[in-house]
C-alpha cells in the first residue's frame, strides 16, 4: 500500500477534494494531483512539513503518512541504484561552470568532460545542492522569504512552496533544469575548488542569504599530540601545590605553550596564584578589592570613594607583594618536604 492510495481513500471517506487538501498543505492543486497519480514520488518526510499538514487535515495519526512515504521511497531508491548514473544535462553543467571563477572554469570543464558524471563533478554538484537545500529547509516556514523568492522567479507563493518540496527531494543524479532555475541559480553566488586538496568554498547570494559562505575540506590531516611539560606533571603530582586547583584552572594551565622553553613547577604554582588574584583582572568591584585586603563593608561604608581608594588601592600592591612572598616561602617549605630539589625552585647552588 502506497501513500497515494491511502490519501485517495481518506479523501473519499471524508468527502473532500484534492483542492481542499492542496489548500490545507499550502501547495498547488497540480502538485497534489501529480503525487496522487504517481507522476511524482512522495517527498521525503525529513525534508518537508507537508505530511504534518496533511495528517492534521485528513485526521491521521501523527507520523502515519510520513512512515509510509519513507518505506515507499526506500523501495524506489533500490530500483534506482541498480541503473548506472546518467550524465548531467548540458544546461545544468553550464550553470555550475558559470558559477566557477573564470580563471579555473576551463580546467574544471576539462575534468567534468572526461566522464559522464565523475568524482569531481559529483562532489561539487552535491555540495552545491547540500548548501542550497540547507537554506531552503531553514526558510521553508518563512513566508516573507518564500514570497521574496517567488517574486524573483515570477511565481506564486504556493508554486514556490511546491518548488521547494521538489528541490528538497532531488539529488545529484536527478537534478532538473527547473531545480536549478528555482534555487541553485538565485541562491549560489559563486563557488571555487582547490584542485589539490579538493576543498570547496561556496558563497551564497547576499540578498537571499546575507553574509553566508561555506567551506568544505576533503584533505586528510593527522592529529598532533601535545607533549605535557615536565614542570606541569610535577606540579600535578604534588597535591600540596595543586590539590585545591579547580578543573577550569587546570585546563588553563594545560593549554599554556612556551615555544621551546620549559617552565618549572614554580611557574605553574605562581600562575595558579595569579589566576586567583582579583587585582590581575579588570571588572572587579571596589568592594571586592577592599575586602581582599582586610577592610570589610562595615569599616568602609562611611568613607568617601577617595578615602576608600586611598585606604584600599594604595595598600593593595604592597600587601599583594607581601602575600606573594609568604606564599612562595610556604611553597618552598612544602616542596622541600616533598623532596623536590632546590634547583627546581630557581635557586642557584652555592659554590663549595
N, C-alpha and C positions, 0 to 999 in steps of 0.2 A: 504494500500500500504506500503510495507516494503522497507528497504534500498537496499537489494539485487536486487529487481525488478527494482527500479529506476536506479541503476547503470548499470544494464544489458541493459536497454532501451537506455540509453545515449551512451553507448559504440557502440551499433548498429547504432544509428543516426550519430555518428561521424566516423564510420568505423574503430574503434580501437579494439585492442585485450586486453585480460586480462594481458598479459605480459607487454603491454605498461603502463597499469595502475599500475602494480606492480613496474615497474621501476620508475614511477613518485612518488609513495608513499614510495619508498625505502624499500620495503618489498619483500618477496619471492612470486613467482607466485602461489605456493601451498597455501599460506595463503589467497590470493585474491580469489582463486578458492573455498576454503572452506567457506569463507564468502558469496560469491555469490551463492553457492549451499546450504546455510543454515546449513552446518555442524558445523559452528561456529557462535556464536552470534556476532552481530556488537559491536565493542568496545565502551566503554563509551566516550562521547565527551570530558569530562573534564580531561581525563587521557591520551590522545594521541594527536598527531599532524597529524594523518593520514587523517582526514576529510578535513582539510585545504588544504593539498596537492592534495587530490582527487578533491575537488571543483575547485581549480585553473585549474587542468588538464582537467576536464570534463566541464568547463565553467558553473558551477552552481553559484547561488548567495551565498555569504558568509554566512555560518551557516545553509544552507538548509539541507545538509546531516546529520549534527550533530543533528539538531532538530528531524528529522525522526528517527535517531538511538536512541535518548533518549526516545521517545514515545514507540518504539518497545521494548526497554529494560524494561520499566515500566510494560508493559503487561506480559513479560516473568517473571519478578520478582513476580508479583501477583500469577502466577501459581506455582512458586517455593515455596513460603511461605506457600502454602496450605498443602504441604507434610511435615512430621516430619523430623528433621535433621538426616542425616546418620552419622555413626561414621567415624572418620578419618581412612585412610588406615594405615595398620600396619607400613609400611616403613616411612610414614610421622611422626607418633608418635615417632618412634625410632630416627629419625633425630632430632626432637625437644628435646627429652630427652637427646640425646648425647651432645647437646649444654649446658645443665644444669650442674652445679657443681656436681661432683661425690658424695659428701657427702650429697647432698639433692635430687639427682635424684631418689633414692629408695622411699622416702616419696612422691615425686611428682607423680611417676608412680602409686603408690597405689591409689592416689586421681583420676588420669586420668582413671583408670580402673573401677571405681565404676559406671560410666555412659558412654553411647556411646560417647557423647561429652558434658561433664559437664561444670559448670561455670568456673572453674579454667583453664581447657584445652582450652575452647573457649577464655577466656581472654588472656592467654599467646600467643596462636596462632594468634589471631587478632592483638596484639601489635607487634609481630614479622613481620607480614605482613605489618602493617602500616609503620614501620620503614624502611623495605626493599623497599616498594613502594615509599616512600618519596625520597630515594636515586635514585631509577630508574627513577622516574619522573623528578628529577632535572638534571640527566645526560643524558636524552633522546636525547638532541641536541648536546651532547659532543661526537664527532666522535672518538676522541682518547680514551676516557673511554670505549666506546662501543667496539672498536677493542681490547682493553686490555681484557675485559671480554670475548669476543669471542675467543681470543687465549687461555684463561684459560680453557674454556669449549670445545674447539675443534670445533667451529662453524664459519661460515662466518659472515660478517658484517650484511648482510640482514637477515640471520637467527636469529641473536641476536636481531635485531630490532623487528622481529616477536615475539620472546620470551618475550621481554619487554611488547609489546602490550598485549599479552595473560596474562602475570603476573599481569599487572595493572588492568585487568578485573576480576581477581579471587577474591574469598572471603573465609572466614573460612569454609564454607560448600562445596566449590567446588575446593579446592586446590588439585592439582595433583602432582604426583612424578616429572613430568617434571618441574613444577614451582619451586619445592624445589631444584632440581639439578641446575637449571639456576641461581637462586638468593638467596634463603634462605641459602643454604649451603655455597656458597662462600662469601656472604655479612655478615652473622651473625657469629661473632667470639664466643660469649657466651651470656648467659642470666641467670638471677637469680631472685628469687621471695622471698619476705618476707611473709611467710605463716600466719603471724599475721595481718599485715596491708595490704597485697596484693600489696605491692609496687613492680614493675617490673623494673629491670635495664638491659639494652641491650647494649652490646658492639659490634661495627661493626669491620669488618676486616680492619687492618691498611693499607693494600695495596690498597683497593678499596675505603675506607672512613677513611683516617688517622685521628687519634685523636678524633674520634666521639663516644660518649656514650650518651644514652638516659635513663632517669629515669621517671617513671610514678607512681604517688601516688594516692591511692584509699581510704585512710582513711579520715573520716570526721573530720575537725578541726573547732573549733569556733574562732571567731574573738575577740580579746581583745581590748576593747575601752580604749584608753589612757585618764587619768584624767588630765584636764588642771590645771596648777598651779595657786593658788590664786594670787601670785605676777604678773603672766603674765596677768591674767584677769584685774587686777588693772592697769597695765601698758597700756593695750589696751584701757581701758575706758578713761584714761587721755590723751586727744588729744594733750595737750600741750607737752607731752613727746613722744608720739608715732605717732603723726599726720603726720610727714614727713617720716616715715619708708616706704620703698618700699615693694612690695609683696615678693620679694626674701629675703629681710631681715626678714620679719615677719615669713616666712616659716622656716628660720634658727632658729629663737628664739623659735618657737613652737616645734621643733624637739629636743631641749635640754632635757636631762634626768639627774636626780640627785640622784638616789638610796636612797630614803627616806628623803633626805634633801629638804627643801622648800625655794627657793630664794625669795627675796623681790622685790618690784618694782624697787629699786635702782640697783639691779643686772642687770635687763633687760635693764635699761637705759644705764648703763656703757657698757654692752655687745654690744648695738647698736652703741655706740661711738667707741668701739674697732673695729667693723666691718668697720667703715668709715675711720679709721686712716691708711694711707698708710705705716707708719712705722711698722705696725704689720704684714706685708705681704712681702714676697720676690718677686723679679721680677720687681719691680717698677724702673723707670728710675731716674738717679741722678737729672735731671732737675725737675722732679715732686716733689722730696723731698725738693729741694732748694726752689721752688716756694711755696710749702706749708707753709714754714716758712718766707715768706715775701721777698724773693730775686728773682725778675723776670729775664727773659732771658737777658734783656739788661744790667743788672748790673753784671751778672756772665759770660757774653760772653767773656770778655777779660782776665779772670782768668785761671790759670792752674788748672788741676784736683786736685792737692794737696791743692791749695788755696780754690777751691770750696768745697772740702771736709772739710777743716778746718773751713770755714765760715758757711757751711751748716750743716754737720753732727755733729760737736761738740756742736752746739747750739740746735740741734733738741731735745734731751732728756729733757733739761731744759725747752725749750719753750713748749714742749708737756705736761710736768707736770703742768706748769702754765695754759695752756689751759684746761687741765682736771679739775684742781681745780676750775677755773672760771665756767666751765660747771656744776660742781656739786653744786657750790653755787647757780647758776641760777636755777638749778633743785629744790633745797631745797626751794627757794623762790616760785617757781611755785607750788610745791606740797603743801606748806602751804596755798597758795591761794586756792588750790583745796580742802582743808580741810583734807589732809592726816595727820595722827598722826606722831609725831616725831620718835616714835619707829620704824616705817616703814623704816626710813632712817638710821637705825643702831645706833641711839643716845641713850645713857643711861640716864634715867631720874635722875635728881638731888634728893638727899635725903633732906627731909624737917627737 
